[in-house]
């Protein structure tokens, strides 16, 4: 499942590649993934993409008039392609863009001059594929009230890497959210963007068991969890910026310290890593140094 680091890199890359371009064609080969009408999809043509950004586990496309919200869920992926490139199986939505008409307001520094960026005069395509069709592409026309589950501010806390999520804000928020630590980190109402993989990584970095309850944490452990959250996500983004382009549809996880490495030696203390699975999701941790 794409999480905050994956989507942060995708949002930066798509913004750098596509912002300032006009949609010339919008189609849905697998319309079950689309929340919206055929007329609303067709009405995207002629609108200019102003910004691509991430909020929690959503990718948001801000157009002249309308918006698009993409929640990739478990198997959804986004591809930046040239017209004529082989269409991946299970492609659900295609947005075809013309030449760039204006420069975007901001571009992430790591994307500047990248070889994978399409030329301003060249067309480009954004493709969303999803073999399971669990994910959804929400069309949000101006003036149409369409509920997007999980996107409303009432559904999400601040992004886990948001500048406004200070240590003081973290301490205040965590007091209001009980339960086991892994579930806490994955609770989007607490902080947004963390899922199964990075919750394992954060808890390993903080030396905390995923099964500890929030109420059992000492003040210094609350602070350690905050620092581990920020540093783990930041390091992952740095790695992905180097390793993902131009295959933005591929999920790179082989650099993670513990997630899905059950039975291997803990990279910190050497203890054999433990792993349990529930509903096809694994939790990996070290009994030796995570308390």
N, C-alpha and C positions, 0 to 999 in steps of 0.2 A: 504494500500500500504506500503510495507517495506520502511523504511527511514533510515537515517544514523545510529541512535542507534541500530535499529534492525539488520542491515547488518553488523555493526562493531562487534557485538557479534557473529553472524553467521560465519563471516570470521575468527575470532580468534579461534572459536571452531572447524571448519572444518580443519583449518591449523594444530591445535594441534592433531586432530584425524587422518588425512589422509596424511599429507606431509611426503614424504619418502616412500610411498607405490606405487606399480605398478598397473596400471589398467589392470585387467585380462579380463574384458568384458564391452562393451559399447553397449547399446541398446536404442531404442526410441519407446516405445509402442504407443506414440502419436506424430508421426513425424512432424505434422504441427508446433510444437513448435520449431523445429530445423532449423537453418539456416546453411545449409551445406549438403553435399551429403552422401549417405549411405557408400560409400567407405571412406570418411573422418572420419565418425563416427567409422567405424571398425578399422581404422588406429590408434585410440587412444589406443587400447589394446597393451600392451608391453611398454608403456611410463610411466615414473615415475612422480608423482605429486611433484613438487618442492616447490610450494608456493600457498596459498590461500590468497587473499587480496581483499580489497574493494576499489572501486574508484567511488565516487558519489553514484548512486543507482545501481551500477553494482557489482557483485561478479566475480572476475577473478581467473581462475585456470591456473597456469603456469606449463607446462609440460616440459619434456626433449626437445621436439622439437616444439610442437604446443601449442596453447592457447585456452581456452574456456572462453567466456564472457556470463554471465547470467544476464538478465534484467527481474526481476520478475514482473514488472508492477503492476497491481492492485491485482491479485489473486494468483500469483505464490509463491510457498513456497519450501524450501529445507529441506530434512529430512536426518538425519544420522541414519542408520539402520544396523541391523545384517542380513546376508543372511538368508532367511526363514521367517523373520518378515512379517506380513501381508502387502501386497502392497496396499497403499491408492488408492482410486478411482482417476481417471484423472492423474495418474502418466505418465509423458511425456518422461522422460529420466532417465536411470539407469546407473550409473558407479559403477562397482564392483571392489573392490580393494583386493589385496592379503596382506600377512604379510608385516610389515614395514621392509625395507631393510637398511634404514639409518635414523639418527635423523635429523629433520629439524633444520635450522640455528637458528630460534627464536621461542619461544612459549610464548604466553601471560601469565603473572604470575597467573592470575585468573584461568587458565585452568590446572595448574600443579597438578597432583595427583587426578584429578576429577574422581568420580566414574563412570561417563558416558563415559569416554574415552575407546575405544576398546583396548585390549591388543596388544602389538606389534606383537605377533605371530598370532593374530586372523584376519580373513577377515572382511571387512566392506563394506557397500554400501552407496553411495550418490544418493539420489533420488530427482528429481525435479518434482513437481506436479503443475498443473494449470488447474482448472476447466473451465476457460473461454478461455484458450489458447491465452490470450492477451500477456503474457510474451514470451520471446524468449531466446533460448540457441544458441549462435553463435559459430560455430566451426571456428577456425582461424588457419589453417595449415600454417606451415612455407613456405614462398614463394608465398602464395596466398593472393592477395589483396582483402579482403572482408570488405566492409563498415559496420560499426556498428553505427547506428544512436544514437547520444548522447554521444558516448564514446570518440570521438576525442578531443584533447586538445582545439581545436577551439570551441567545443560545451560546454565545462565545465570550470567553474572557479575553483579555489582551493576548496578542501573539506572544509566544514564549520568548521571542527575541526583541520585543518592542522596546524602544528606548525608555518609554514611560513606565515599564515594569521594573522599577527600582527594587533594591533589597527591602526597603521599608514597605513598598506596595506588596511585594511577595509575602512578607511576614503577615500583613493584614489579610491578604486573600487566603492564605493557607489555613488560617484559623477558622475559616468558614466552610472548609471542605474536609470532611472526615473520610475514613476508609483506608484501605491498603495503599501503599505508596505507588505501586505500578498503576493501579486504577486511578489514583489521584492525578498522576502525570498525564494520563490518557483522557481525562475528563476535560472536554473542550470548554466547559463552563468555568473551569479553574484557569487554565491557560490554553491557548489554541495552537494547534499545529503538531503536537507530539502524538505519535502512535506506538505501535507495538515494538518496533525495532529500537527507536531512539529512547524509549523509556527504559529498556534494558541497559543501553549504553550510559545513560545519565545516572542510573542507580549504581552501576558498577563504578563510575567515576567518583560518586559521592560516598562509596563504601557502605551503602545501605541495602538491606534485603528488600526485594520487591514485595514481601509479605508483611513487612513492618507496618503498623498503623500510624497514621499521622499523629494521633494523640500521644504516641510513645516517644516522639522526637524531642530531644533536648534543643534549646535555642541554637546552640552551635551546629546541630545537625540540620535544622531548618535552613540556616545560612549556607551550609555546605551543599545542600541540595540545590539551592539557587545558583551558587557558583558553578556547580557541575552542569546544570541545565544550560547556562549561558555559554560556558566554554566548550561543551560537547557539541552544541549546535553550530557554534562559530567555526570550530575546527572542521566539522563535516562539510559545511558550506565551502570552506577553502579547498578541501579535497575535491569536491564535486565540480567546482568551477574549472579545475584543471583536467578532470578525467571524463566528464560527461559529454561536452560538445564534441562533434555536432549531433551525436545520437541521443537527443533529449528524451526519446521514448524508452530508453533503456535505464533500468534502475541499478545503480552501482552500490553494492553493500559489502563487498569483500574486504574492505578496510576496517570494518567494525571490530571492536575489541572482543566482544563476548556474544552478541546476538547470533543465534543459530550455530554456536560453536560448542554445544554440549559434548562433553567427553574429552575436550582438549584441555590443555593446561591453562590456568588463569595467567594472563600476561603480567599480572602484578605479583602474585604470591606463589604461583605454580600449582595450586590445588586444582584437581580435576573439576571442570565446570559442570554444574547440574543443569538439567533442562526438563521442563514439563510442558505438555501441550494440552490445550483446551480449545474446542471449536476451531481446530486447524490453525491455531495461533500458539507460538512457542514463547515461553519465558525462560531465559537463560541467565544464570547468576552463579556467583562463587560463594560456597559455604564457608570458605576459609577467610575471606576478607570483607564480605558484605554482611554486616550485622544488623 
